[in-house]
Amino acid sequence: MPRLEQIRDVDTLQQAAILLEKTVISQQHTIARLKVEIAQLRGEGVPAQLELDLLKEQLEALKKKVFAPSSEKRPQDGEPGAPSAREPRRGHGPKAQPLLPVSTVTHTLPEDERTCPVCQGRLEPMGEQSEDSEEITVIEASYQVVTHRRQKYRCSCNASVVTAPGPVKLTPGGRYSPEFAVHVAEAKYLDHLPLERQARAMGRKGLDTDAQTLWDQLMALAKHLTPTYEALCEQVLGSDVVFMDETHWRLMDGDGSHRWWTWCVASDEAAAYWIRGQRSKDAAVDVLGAFEGVLMSDGYAVYEALARGAPGIRPVHCWAHVRRKFIEAESPFPEECRKAIDWIGELYEVEREVPKLPRDAPEKARTEALALRARLRDERSRPIIEALRSWAYETKPATLPQSSLGKAIEYMLSLWQGLTVFLTDARVPLDNNAAERALRGVVVGRKNHYGSHSKRGAEVAAILYTLFESAKLAGVDPHRYVLEATRRAIASPGTATLPQNVT
């Protein structure tokens, strides 16, 4: 039988699922019988009901994996699965497009059609009256060969000849412009298009090039942008609160394919990336350097070990990961998990009552927002946390440790100290979603172009992901920011340009 992820036909998938279900049930019965026999031989009592509950849970988990949707989102008002008294919205109106240029095309009747069909008189324009409608169209990107003629000048004495300056060059004597290099980088690291695919698309528009040529432009671009990358890393690691996460990255060099890791450290203003060959404590230390402050992360043991060796790091943990554990256990334990999920949802409801401030908000407004958050957390979030903790300690003894509910409770309690720091420090958010959002582009890119073909390729990816993602966080157009940073670096080598400095 083919693997489930390879099956596309619904009927075949259903038959495979039924077969797997029967196989699992048969194996679980065999396992349960053998456990009873072993316990009897050892003279031990068997908590039959607990064993049966565990078998049921495993079956529910299998069904959920095969048939259930993968989203963790809970139904909201107006969505399927949630009650709503409002009529469902049908269709949608046109979206405003304030960023698009606007042009007007006037359509007129041909001369031979300006005859009245009734009296045969001549049709004349009705002043400025017209029927107007909008249409969004596309003007395709085009590639051109531009010849730059640099005029030469001389004095009548013939002692001095001066040539007019030309455009800035990505590489001395190079044929491709900085605009072209940024265009290629944007397509790969922002839109996730592999270089081979880009080269084929360019060929359809008349540009004869190849992936190696495009890669050469990215190499040259990254060289100019290295000081900016280092400045962004320094800016992120200089923040009081940072978010950290990691995901795997494929390095496909001459020795084969190796699993490397993309480390991401994000703040409210920027995101920085490092691609390393390990997922160890040493790699995390190399990434964080001398960072001191609040470190938000998931429950990966490396972060705890890192904090123990660095007194200046204060570890905090993510409620979204805790919630995810209970969602995974919800199918076999709906009543128990519903309580935990609802309590965590109430924590987020409290957070939503604090107004979101714009990036350029004055310091006084930020201080007032933090004070409001601290008061709301103390008055409303603290009782929720106490109720959740009491429930966990009451439920844990009656739950099998190896069950999904038991694992979810143990995960939460083992990280309890880091999960509750937000009650005493208003700067600390509830979750590590900022880092996970920052890694989303890396994950999509990895699926499309699989990774890097060399260590230098991994370094270039880290540099360009950092610039593009930081521009998005700063609310600056990524293409315009990277192009401006490149131009400044070419004009004055070593110049570092932060997104906040591009208008």
N, C-alpha and C positions, 0 to 999 in steps of 0.2 A: 504494500500500500504506500502511495506517495506521502510525503510530509504534508501536514495540514496547511502550512503557509504556502504550499505550491498548488493547492486545490483552488480552482476558481468556480467550478460548477456547484450550485447550491445543493442540488440533490445528492451529488457525490459527497459533499462536505457533511450533510446531514447523516448519510449512511455511515461515514467514517466516525462521526461523533457518537452515534448509537453503538457502533462496534466497540469504540473505546470505553464508553460508559459500562457496557456489559463486562468488558475485560477488567475494568477497575473494580466493579462490584464483586466479581468472582475472586479477584486477588485479595480484596479487603476481607472477604469472608474467610479465605484461607489464612490470612495473617491473623485475624481475630481468633480463629480456632487454634492456631499454633500457639498464640500467646496464652490462651487459657490452658492448654496442655502443659506449657512450660511452667506456668504459675502453679498448676496442680502438682507437677513433679517436684517443684521447689517447696511445696507446702505453703504457698502464699495465697492470700485472698485476692480475688480479682474484682476491681470496681467495674462491673459489667456495663453499667449505664454510662460511665465516663468513656469506656472504650467504644461503645456504640455511638456516643456523641462525636467522638473524634472521627470515626468512619463516615458519619453523615456529613461532617464538616469537609472532609476531603472530597466527597462526592459533589457537594455544593460548589466547592472551589473549582472543580473540573468543569462543571456546567457553566459557571460564570466565565471561565477562561474561553470556552468554546462559543458561547451564545451571547454573553452580556456585552454591552458597549464598554469601551475602555475609558471613557471620560469620568472624571471625579466630580464634575459639576453637579450640584443638586438642583432640582427643579425650582424655578422662581415663579413669581406671579406672572401669569400670561403664557407660561410654557407648558408643554405636555407633561402631565403628571402632577401639576399644581393647580389647585382650585382658583378660578378667576371669574368674577362677575362681569368683566368687561368683554365687549365684542372683540374677537380677534381682528388684528389689523390686516387689511388686504392690500397687497402690493406696496409700493412706496413712491413718493414723489421724486422729482428731480433733485439731485444734490447740487448745492451751490459749488462753484468752481472758482474761488477768488484768486487762485494762483495761476490760472491759465491765461495766456494772452487772448484778446478778443479782436476779431476782425469782422467786417460787415461786407457781405456780397449782395449787391442789388440785382434782382432779376427783372427784366423788362420784356414786354411783348415784342416779337418781331414786327416789322413794318407791315407785312402782308397779313397779319392777324389783328390789326387795329381797326377792324370794321365792325360796326354794330350789327348783330344778327337780326335786329328788329327793323330798324329804319335805314340801314346801310350807311349811316353816318360814320364819322371818324371818332374813334375812342381817344380821349385826351387824358393825361395823368390827373388824378384827383388831389392836386397839391402835394402835401407831404404824407398823405395817408398810404398805409401799407399793411399787409399782414406779416407779422414777424414770428419766426420760430427759431429755436436754438438747435444746433447740431454739433456734437463733439466729433472731431475727425482726427486723423493721425497724419503727421508729416514724417516719413521714415528717415531714420539716420542715414547719412551718406558719408562716404569717404572721398577725400580729394587729395591730389598731389599739388601742394602749394610751392611755387618757386619764389624764393626770397631774393630779390635783386638788391644788393647792397651797393649803393652808388659810391663811386670813388671821386675824391676831390683833390685838387692840387693847386699849389700857388704858381703864379706866373714865373717865379724864380726857379721852379722845378726842384726846390730843395725839400718840399714836404708833400706827402701824399697821405690823405686821410680817407678811411672807409667808414661809411655810416654803420652804426651798430645794427645787428640783426636780432631776431627773437631769442629768448632764453632756450637753451638746449637741455634735454634730459641727460644726454651724454655728449661729450665733445665730438662734433662731426656726425652725430647720430641723425638718423632719417626720420624718427618718430617723435612727435611732439609730446610735451607733458600732458596736454589734454587727452591725447590718445592713450597714454599709459594709465591715467586715472580712469578713463573709460573702461579699459580692460580690467583694472583692479575692482572697480565698482561692480562690473558684471560678475566677477568671480566671487568676491568676498561679501558682497551685499545681496546680489541676486542669485548666487550659487551656481553659476554657469561654468562648467569645465572649460579649459582653454581650447581643447579640441573642438568642442561644440561652438565656441566663439569663432574659431578660425573658419569653420564651415559656414556659419552665418555671414561672416564677412565676405567669404568667397561668393555667396549668392548676390552680394551687393557690388561685386566687381573688384574687391581687394584680395589679391593673391598673397596669402601669408600662411604661417603654420604655427603650431603650438609653441615650438621652441622660440620663435621670434617674439611671440607674446610674452613668454616667460622672461626673456631678456629684458623687456620693458619693466616688468614687475620687479626684477632684481635691482635695476637702476633706480626705480622709484623708491624702494625700501631703503636703499643706501642713503638717499637724501632725507628720508623721513625718520631715520633712526633717532636723532636727537629729540624729535617731537614725541616719538614713542617712549623714550626714557623719561621725558618730562611728564607725560601722562601717567606712567607707572609711579613716579614720585608723587604726583598729585593724589592718586588713589590711596597709596600707602601712607600719605600724610593725613588722611581723614580720621576722625575720632571713632567712627563706626563703619565697618566694611562688611561686605557679604562675600563668602568664599564657597566655591564649589568646583568640581572637576568632572570631566567626561573623557572617554577614551578617544584616541586619535591614531590613525594608521600611518606608519612610516614604511614606505615601500622602496627600500634602497637596493643596492646590488646584492645584499646578503639575504634578501627575502622580505617578507612582510612582518613587521613588529608592532605590537600594541604599545603606543605611547599615550601620554595623557595631556589634555589641555586643562591647565589650571586657570581659573578666572577669579579675580578679585575686583569687586565693584563697589562703588559708592553712589551717592545720589547724583553726582555730577559726571562720572566717567566710569569706564570699565577697562581693565587691563588684562592681558592674556600672556601666558607663558606655556610653551609646549616642551614637556620634559619626558625622559625615558622611563620615569618611575612614578608610582603613586604613593611613595613612602613619606615618612616624616622628614627625611633629608631633603626631598624635593619640595615639600611645603616650607621648610625653613629657608631654602634657597629662594623661593618665590617671595615670602614675606619679609625677608631681610631683618631689619631692625624695627619692624612695625610694633607699635604699642597702642592699644586701644581695645575697643569692643569688636570681637570677631564672631559674626553670625555664620553658622554652618549647620549641616545636618549631623546625624549621630555617628559619622565615620570616626573610628577610633584614633586615626592619625591626628585629628584636630584636638582631641583631649590630651594626647601625648604631647602635642606641640605646646599647649597651654601650660602643662605641668613644667615644661622646661623653659618657659619664658614668662616670668612673673608680670611683665608689662602687658600681657594679652589676657583679656577677660572674655572667656568663652560664653556665648549664649546660643540657644538652640531654637529650632524652627517648629512652630505649631502646625504648619502645613504638612510637614512630614508625619507628625503624630496623627493628624486627621486622616492622612492617606492610609496609615496602618489600620485604623478602625474601619475605613471604607472597604479595605480588602477583606476584613473579617465580617462585614455586615451581612453577607448572604447566609452563613450558617448561624450567626448570632444577631439577628435583626434588632431585637428589643434592647439588648445590652449596648450594642454599638450605636444605636440611635441616640441614646442618652449622651454618650461621649461626643458624638458628632454635633448634636444640638448645642451642647455647652460650648464647644469650640466655636460654633457659628455665632453664639452670643458674644464671645470675645471680639469677633470681627465686627459685629454690630456696634459695639462700643467704640471701636476705632473709627468707624465711619462717621461718627458725630463730631470728629475733629476736622475743621475745614482744611482743605488742601491749598497750600499757599503757592503762588507762582514763584519761579526761580529768582526773580529780582525783588521779592518781598523784603521790606525793611526788617532789620534785626529785631526791632520791638515787636513786630507782628509774629515773628518766629518764636520769640520768648513767650508771648501770650499763648500761642498754640501749644507749646510744650507744657505750660502750666495747666491749661485746660485738659490736656491728655493725661497728665499726672493725676489730676483730681478725679477724672472719670474712671481711670484705672483703679484708684484707691477705693472709690465708692462703689463701683459696679463690677469691675473685673475681679477684684480680690474675692468677693463671695463666690463667684463662679469657679474660680480656681480651687477654693477650699471644698466646694461641693464635688468637684471632679476628682480631687485627691481622695476624699472620703469614700466616694463610690469605688475608686480603683482598689483601695485597700480592703473594702468589703467584698468585692467581686473576685479578687485574685485567688483566695483560698479555695473557692468552689470551681475554679477553672483549671483545666489541664495546662501545664506550662508549655507543652509543645503545640497546643492549639493556636490558631491564628489570633483569637481573642487574648489568650494568655501572653502571646508574644507582643501584641499591641500594648497591653497594659505594662508589661515589663519594659518595653522600649520607652514608654512615657515616664515611668517612675525612675528609670536609670538616668534619664536626662533632666530630672525635675529641677535641679538647682539652676541649670542654664535656661530652662523653659520659663522660670518665674522671675528672672532678672528684670523683665519689662515692667514689673510692678513697682520697682524702686528706681528705675532709670527711664525717664520718659523718652529719651533718644532712641531706645532700643525698639525696633519693630517686632511684629509678631512672627514674621516668617523670613525665609531666605529666598523669596520669590525673585528678588532683584537679580541675584546671581543666576538663577535658573532661566530667567528671561534673557539675560545677557549671553547665555550659552546656547540659546535656541538657534541663532544663526550658524554657530559652529556645528551643531548637530545636523542641520539641514545641509550645510555645505559638505560635511563628511559623507552624507548619503549620496550626494551627487558626484563629487570628484574624489571620494574615497580617502583622501588624506594628502600626504606629501611624499615626494619621491627622493627627498634628501633632507639632511638636517638643516641646511640653509633654507630649503623650501618651508620647513616648519617654522623657522624664525621669521621668514617673510609673512607667512600666514598670521603669526601672532602680532606682528607690527601692524598689518593692514586691518585685521579684525579690531584691534585696539582703537585705531583712528576712526573707522567707520562707526563702530558701536558707541564710542564716546561722543561723536557728533550727534548721533540720534538722541542720546541722553541729555545733551545740552540744548536740544531744540534747534540745531543748526543743520542746514542742508549738507548731507555727507559729501556729495560730489564737490560742491563749492568749497567746503572746508579743506578737503584733501588737496584739491588743486591749488588753493591759496597757500597752504603750508608748503607744498612742493615748490611753488614759484619763489617764495621767500627763502627757502633753503638753497635753491640754485643761485639766487642773487647774492645771498650771504651765507656760505657754507657753515653749518653748525647751528643755524637758527632753529629754535623750537617754537612752534605755534600752537597754543591751546585753543580749543573751540570757542571759549569765551572771548578770545581776542579777534575773532572774525565776525565782521558785521555784514 
